[in-house]
Amino acid sequence: MRGKTVQDLYSICAQYYDRIYHYKDYAAEANRLHSLLQGRGIKDGARVLEVACGTGNYLVALRDWYDVAGLDSSEAMLEIASA
């Protein structure tokens, strides 16, 4: 993989990313994040931006409470998130 940037590597592995991290419980982690945000006074319905959103799994879970958006430097990851 000589000469490849981190960006290149994320583009290459984007199609495998969710399989690699299949064990993650995004819903449970989003629930914990929701509790943390509530504790900081962030109300349900607020706009939330996730930076480095990858394939968007947290966004899917967080949209139960928030108006969410995400950005990532990997176009390949964003294509999966958009789907």
DSSP file (Angstrom, degrees, kcal/mol; ACC not computed):
  #  RESIDUE AA STRUCTURE BP1 BP2  ACC     N-H-->O    O-->H-N    N-H-->O    O-->H-N    TCO  KAPPA ALPHA  PHI   PSI    X-CA   Y-CA   Z-CA
    1    1 A M    >         0   0    0      0, 0.0     3,-1.9     0, 0.0     8,-0.1   0.000 360.0 360.0 360.0  19.8    0.0    0.0    0.0
    2    2 A R  T 3   +     0   0    0      1,-0.3     3,-0.1     0, 0.0     0, 0.0  -0.282 360.0  22.2 -57.1 139.7    3.0    2.2   -0.5
    3    3 A G  T 3  S+     0   0    0      1,-0.3     2,-0.3     0, 0.0    -1,-0.3   0.430  93.5 127.4  83.7  -1.6    2.2    5.7   -1.8
    4    4 A K    <   -     0   0    0     -3,-1.9    -1,-0.3     4,-0.0     2,-0.2  -0.683  50.1-142.1 -89.6 142.1   -1.4    5.5   -0.5
    5    5 A T     >  -     0   0    0     -2,-0.3     4,-2.2    -3,-0.1     5,-0.2  -0.507  29.7-105.9 -91.1 167.6   -2.9    8.2    1.7
    6    6 A V  H  > S+     0   0    0      1,-0.2     4,-2.4     2,-0.2     5,-0.2   0.899 124.8  56.4 -57.7 -39.9   -5.2    7.6    4.6
    7    7 A Q  H  > S+     0   0    0      1,-0.2     4,-2.0     2,-0.2    -1,-0.2   0.917 105.7  49.6 -57.7 -45.7   -7.9    9.0    2.3
    8    8 A D  H  > S+     0   0    0      1,-0.2     4,-2.3     2,-0.2    -1,-0.2   0.910 109.7  51.6 -59.7 -43.2   -7.1    6.3   -0.3
    9    9 A L  H  X S+     0   0    0     -4,-2.2     4,-2.5     1,-0.2    -2,-0.2   0.898 108.7  49.5 -65.3 -41.2   -7.3    3.6    2.3
   10   10 A Y  H  X S+     0   0    0     -4,-2.4     4,-1.1     1,-0.2    -1,-0.2   0.884 110.9  51.0 -64.8 -36.5  -10.7    4.7    3.5
   11   11 A S  H  < S+     0   0    0     -4,-2.0     4,-0.4    -5,-0.2     3,-0.3   0.904 111.9  47.2 -65.3 -40.1  -11.9    4.7   -0.1
   12   12 A I  H  < S+     0   0    0     -4,-2.3     3,-0.4     1,-0.2    -2,-0.2   0.902 119.4  38.4 -67.0 -41.5  -10.6    1.2   -0.6
   13   13 A C  H >X S+     0   0    0     -4,-2.5     3,-1.7     1,-0.2     4,-1.2   0.469  85.9  99.7 -92.6  -0.7  -12.1   -0.2    2.6
   14   14 A A  H >X S+     0   0    0     -4,-1.1     3,-0.6     1,-0.3     4,-0.5   0.882  80.9  53.7 -53.7 -42.6  -15.4    1.7    2.5
   15   15 A Q  H 34 S+     0   0    0     -3,-0.4    -1,-0.3    -4,-0.4     4,-0.1   0.707 116.6  39.0 -68.2 -17.9  -17.3   -1.3    1.1
   16   16 A Y  H <> S+     0   0    0     -3,-1.7     4,-2.5    -4,-0.1     3,-0.5   0.517  88.8  96.2-103.9  -9.2  -16.0   -3.5    4.0
   17   17 A Y  H <X S+     0   0    0     -4,-1.2     4,-2.1    -3,-0.6    -2,-0.1   0.885  85.4  45.4 -54.5 -49.6  -16.2   -0.9    6.8
   18   18 A D  H  < S+     0   0    0     -4,-0.5    -1,-0.3     1,-0.2    -2,-0.1   0.813 113.2  51.4 -69.0 -28.4  -19.6   -2.0    8.2
   19   19 A R  H >4 S+     0   0    0     -3,-0.5     3,-1.1     1,-0.2    -1,-0.2   0.887 109.0  51.0 -71.1 -38.9  -18.6   -5.7    8.0
   20   20 A I  H 3< S+     0   0    0     -4,-2.5     3,-0.3     1,-0.3    -2,-0.2   0.905 118.7  37.2 -63.6 -41.5  -15.4   -5.0    9.9
   21   21 A Y  T >< S+     0   0    0     -4,-2.1     3,-1.6    -5,-0.2    -1,-0.3  -0.071  76.3 127.3-102.8  32.2  -17.3   -3.1   12.6
   22   22 A H  T <   +     0   0    0     -3,-1.1    -1,-0.2     1,-0.3    -2,-0.1   0.744  67.1  62.8 -60.2 -24.8  -20.4   -5.4   12.7
   23   23 A Y  T 3  S+     0   0    0     -3,-0.3    -1,-0.3    -4,-0.1     2,-0.1   0.625  77.7 108.2 -78.2 -14.4  -20.0   -5.9   16.4
   24   24 A K    <   -     0   0    0     -3,-1.6     2,-1.1     1,-0.1     3,-0.2  -0.426  63.5-145.1 -69.6 136.4  -20.6   -2.2   17.3
   25   25 A D     >  +     0   0    0      1,-0.2     4,-2.4    -2,-0.1     5,-0.2  -0.738  24.4 174.0-100.1  83.3  -23.9   -1.4   18.9
   26   26 A Y  H  > S+     0   0    0     -2,-1.1     4,-2.7     1,-0.2     5,-0.2   0.857  75.4  55.6 -61.2 -37.1  -24.5    2.0   17.3
   27   27 A A  H  > S+     0   0    0      2,-0.2     4,-2.0     1,-0.2    -1,-0.2   0.924 109.9  45.0 -63.8 -44.2  -28.0    2.3   18.8
   28   28 A A  H  > S+     0   0    0      2,-0.2     4,-2.0     1,-0.2    -2,-0.2   0.911 114.8  47.9 -66.1 -42.2  -26.7    1.7   22.3
   29   29 A E  H  X S+     0   0    0     -4,-2.4     4,-2.3     1,-0.2    -2,-0.2   0.890 111.3  51.0 -66.1 -38.1  -23.8    4.1   21.8
   30   30 A A  H  X S+     0   0    0     -4,-2.7     4,-2.8    -5,-0.2    -1,-0.2   0.873 107.0  54.6 -65.8 -36.2  -26.1    6.7   20.3
   31   31 A N  H  X S+     0   0    0     -4,-2.0     4,-2.1     2,-0.2    -2,-0.2   0.911 109.0  47.5 -62.8 -42.3  -28.4    6.3   23.3
   32   32 A R  H  X S+     0   0    0     -4,-2.0     4,-2.3     2,-0.2    -2,-0.2   0.908 112.2  49.8 -64.0 -41.6  -25.5    7.1   25.6
   33   33 A L  H  X S+     0   0    0     -4,-2.3     4,-2.9     1,-0.2     5,-0.2   0.905 107.6  54.3 -63.7 -40.8  -24.6   10.1   23.5
   34   34 A H  H  X S+     0   0    0     -4,-2.8     4,-2.5     1,-0.2    -1,-0.2   0.920 108.6  49.1 -57.7 -44.6  -28.2   11.3   23.6
   35   35 A S  H  X S+     0   0    0     -4,-2.1     4,-2.1     2,-0.2    -1,-0.2   0.911 111.5  49.3 -61.7 -43.0  -28.0   11.2   27.4
   36   36 A L  H  X S+     0   0    0     -4,-2.3     4,-0.9     2,-0.2    -2,-0.2   0.924 112.1  47.6 -62.2 -44.6  -24.7   13.1   27.4
   37   37 A L  H ><>S+     0   0    0     -4,-2.9     5,-2.8     1,-0.2     3,-0.6   0.894 109.9  52.5 -65.8 -39.5  -26.2   15.8   25.1
   38   38 A Q  H ><5S+     0   0    0     -4,-2.5     3,-1.8     1,-0.2    -1,-0.2   0.910 105.7  55.5 -60.4 -41.0  -29.3   16.1   27.2
   39   39 A G  H 3<5S+     0   0    0     -4,-2.1    -1,-0.2     1,-0.3    -2,-0.2   0.734 106.5  51.3 -63.7 -22.3  -27.1   16.6   30.2
   40   40 A R  T <<5S-     0   0    0     -4,-0.9    -1,-0.3    -3,-0.6    -2,-0.2   0.324 125.7-101.8 -95.7   5.4  -25.4   19.5   28.4
   41   41 A G  T < 5S+     0   0    0     -3,-1.8     2,-0.7     1,-0.3    -3,-0.2   0.593  71.8 146.7  87.8  10.6  -28.8   21.1   27.6
   42   42 A I      < -     0   0    0     -5,-2.8    -1,-0.3    -6,-0.2     2,-0.1  -0.738  39.1-147.0 -82.7 114.6  -29.0   19.9   24.0
   43   43 A K    >   -     0   0    0     -2,-0.7     3,-1.9     1,-0.1    -5,-0.0  -0.432  22.5 -90.4 -85.0 154.1  -32.8   19.4   23.4
   44   44 A D  T 3  S+     0   0    0      1,-0.2    22,-0.2    -2,-0.1    -1,-0.1  -0.329 114.8  36.3 -56.1 142.5  -34.4   16.8   21.2
   45   45 A G  T 3  S+     0   0    0     20,-3.4    -1,-0.2     1,-0.3    21,-0.2   0.269  86.8 134.1  92.3 -10.2  -34.9   18.2   17.7
   46   46 A A    <   -     0   0    0     -3,-1.9    21,-2.4    19,-0.2     2,-0.4  -0.272  65.0-101.7 -67.7 158.1  -31.7   20.2   17.8
   47   47 A R  E     -a   67   0A   0     19,-0.2     2,-0.4    -3,-0.1    21,-0.2  -0.694  40.8-171.4 -81.4 132.1  -29.4   20.1   14.8
   48   48 A V  E     -a   68   0A   0     19,-2.4    21,-1.9    -2,-0.4     2,-0.5  -0.993   9.0-159.1-129.3 130.9  -26.4   17.8   15.3
   49   49 A L  E     -a   69   0A   0     -2,-0.4     2,-0.6    19,-0.2    21,-0.2  -0.941   3.4-158.4-110.6 124.9  -23.4   17.5   13.0
   50   50 A E  E >   -a   70   0A   0     19,-2.6    21,-2.1    -2,-0.5     3,-0.5  -0.917   9.9-154.3-102.2 118.8  -21.3   14.4   13.0
   51   51 A V  E 3  S+a   71   0A   0     -2,-0.6    21,-0.2     1,-0.2    19,-0.0  -0.755  81.0  18.2 -92.2 138.4  -17.8   15.1   11.6
   52   52 A A  T 3  S+     0   0    0     19,-1.7    -1,-0.2    -2,-0.4    20,-0.2   0.947  78.3 169.5  64.9  51.2  -16.0   12.0   10.2
   53   53 A C    X   -     0   0    0     18,-2.0     3,-2.5    -3,-0.5     4,-0.3   0.567  14.3-170.5 -74.8  -9.9  -19.4   10.2   10.0
   54   54 A G  T 3  S-     0   0    0      1,-0.3    27,-0.3    17,-0.2    -1,-0.2  -0.323  70.8  -8.3  57.7-127.7  -18.1    7.3    7.9
   55   55 A T  T 3  S-     0   0    0     25,-0.1    -1,-0.3    26,-0.1    -2,-0.1   0.393 100.2-111.4 -87.4   3.8  -20.9    5.2    6.6
   56   56 A G    <>  +     0   0    0     -3,-2.5     4,-1.9     3,-0.1    -2,-0.1   0.631  69.2 140.2  86.6  15.1  -23.5    7.1    8.8
   57   57 A N  H  > S+     0   0    0     -4,-0.3     4,-1.5     1,-0.2     5,-0.1   0.873  75.5  48.0 -63.9 -37.4  -24.5    4.5   11.3
   58   58 A Y  H  > S+     0   0    0     -5,-0.3     4,-3.2     1,-0.2    -1,-0.2   0.886 108.2  56.4 -68.0 -36.2  -24.6    6.9   14.3
   59   59 A L  H  > S+     0   0    0      1,-0.2     4,-1.7     2,-0.2    -2,-0.2   0.899 103.2  54.2 -61.4 -40.1  -26.6    9.3   12.2
   60   60 A V  H  < S+     0   0    0     -4,-1.9    -1,-0.2     1,-0.2    -2,-0.2   0.925 115.2  39.6 -59.1 -44.8  -29.2    6.6   11.6
   61   61 A A  H >< S+     0   0    0     -4,-1.5     3,-1.2     1,-0.2    -2,-0.2   0.895 114.7  51.7 -73.1 -40.4  -29.6    6.1   15.3
   62   62 A L  H >X S+     0   0    0     -4,-3.2     4,-2.5     1,-0.3     3,-2.0   0.715  90.5  76.5 -72.4 -20.2  -29.3    9.8   16.3
   63   63 A R  T 3< S+     0   0    0     -4,-1.7    -1,-0.3     1,-0.3    -2,-0.1   0.620  78.1  75.4 -70.1  -8.1  -32.0   10.9   13.9
   64   64 A D  T <4 S+     0   0    0     -3,-1.2    -1,-0.3    -4,-0.2    -2,-0.2   0.781 117.2  16.0 -65.2 -25.7  -34.6    9.4   16.4
   65   65 A W  T <4 S+     0   0    0     -3,-2.0   -20,-3.4    -4,-0.2     2,-0.3   0.682 125.4  42.4-116.9 -28.8  -33.9   12.5   18.5
   66   66 A Y  S  < S-     0   0    0     -4,-2.5     2,-1.0   -22,-0.2   -19,-0.2  -0.761  74.8-110.9-127.1 163.1  -32.1   15.1   16.4
   67   67 A D  E     -a   47   0A   0    -21,-2.4   -19,-2.4    -2,-0.3     2,-0.2  -0.852  57.2-164.6 -87.2 102.4  -32.0   16.8   13.0
   68   68 A V  E     +a   48   0A   0     -2,-1.0     2,-0.3   -21,-0.2   -19,-0.2  -0.609  25.4 171.6-104.3 152.7  -28.7   15.2   11.9
   69   69 A A  E     -a   49   0A   0    -21,-1.9   -19,-2.6    -2,-0.2     2,-0.3  -0.969  12.1-161.8-146.3 155.9  -26.1   15.8    9.2
   70   70 A G  E     -a   50   0A   0     -2,-0.3     2,-0.3   -21,-0.2   -19,-0.2  -0.972   6.4-167.1-140.1 155.7  -22.8   14.3    8.6
   71   71 A L  E     +a   51   0A   0    -21,-2.1   -18,-2.0    -2,-0.3   -19,-1.7  -0.986   8.4 173.6-139.6 152.9  -19.6   15.0    6.7
   72   72 A D        -     0   0    0     -2,-0.3     6,-0.1   -20,-0.2    -2,-0.0  -0.984  36.6-130.4-153.1 151.9  -16.6   12.9    5.9
   73   73 A S  S    S+     0   0    0     -2,-0.3     2,-0.7     1,-0.1     3,-0.1   0.594  89.0  85.3 -81.9  -9.6  -13.5   13.4    3.8
   74   74 A S     >  -     0   0    0      1,-0.2     4,-2.2   -64,-0.1     5,-0.2  -0.831  59.3-166.0 -97.4 112.6  -14.1   10.0    2.1
   75   75 A E  H  > S+     0   0    0     -2,-0.7     4,-2.2     1,-0.2    -1,-0.2   0.872  91.0  56.8 -61.0 -37.1  -16.5   10.2   -0.8
   76   76 A A  H  > S+     0   0    0      1,-0.2     4,-1.5     2,-0.2    -1,-0.2   0.902 107.5  47.2 -62.8 -41.5  -16.8    6.4   -0.8
   77   77 A M  H  > S+     0   0    0      1,-0.2     4,-2.5     2,-0.2    -1,-0.2   0.915 111.1  51.8 -65.2 -42.6  -17.9    6.4    2.8
   78   78 A L  H  X S+     0   0    0     -4,-2.2     4,-2.6     1,-0.2    -2,-0.2   0.851 104.1  57.2 -64.5 -34.3  -20.4    9.2    2.1
   79   79 A E  H  X S+     0   0    0     -4,-2.2     4,-1.3     2,-0.2    -1,-0.2   0.914 110.0  44.5 -61.9 -41.7  -21.9    7.3   -0.8
   80   80 A I  H  < S+     0   0    0     -4,-1.5     3,-0.3     2,-0.2    -2,-0.2   0.923 112.7  51.5 -67.8 -43.9  -22.6    4.4    1.5
   81   81 A A  H  < S+     0   0    0     -4,-2.5    -2,-0.2   -27,-0.3    -1,-0.2   0.885 108.1  52.5 -60.4 -38.7  -24.0    6.8    4.2
   82   82 A S  H  <        0   0    0     -4,-2.6    -1,-0.2     1,-0.3    -2,-0.2   0.823 360.0 360.0 -67.6 -30.5  -26.3    8.4    1.6
   83   83 A A     <        0   0    0     -4,-1.3    -1,-0.3    -3,-0.3    -2,-0.2   0.505 360.0 360.0 -70.5 360.0  -27.7    5.0    0.6
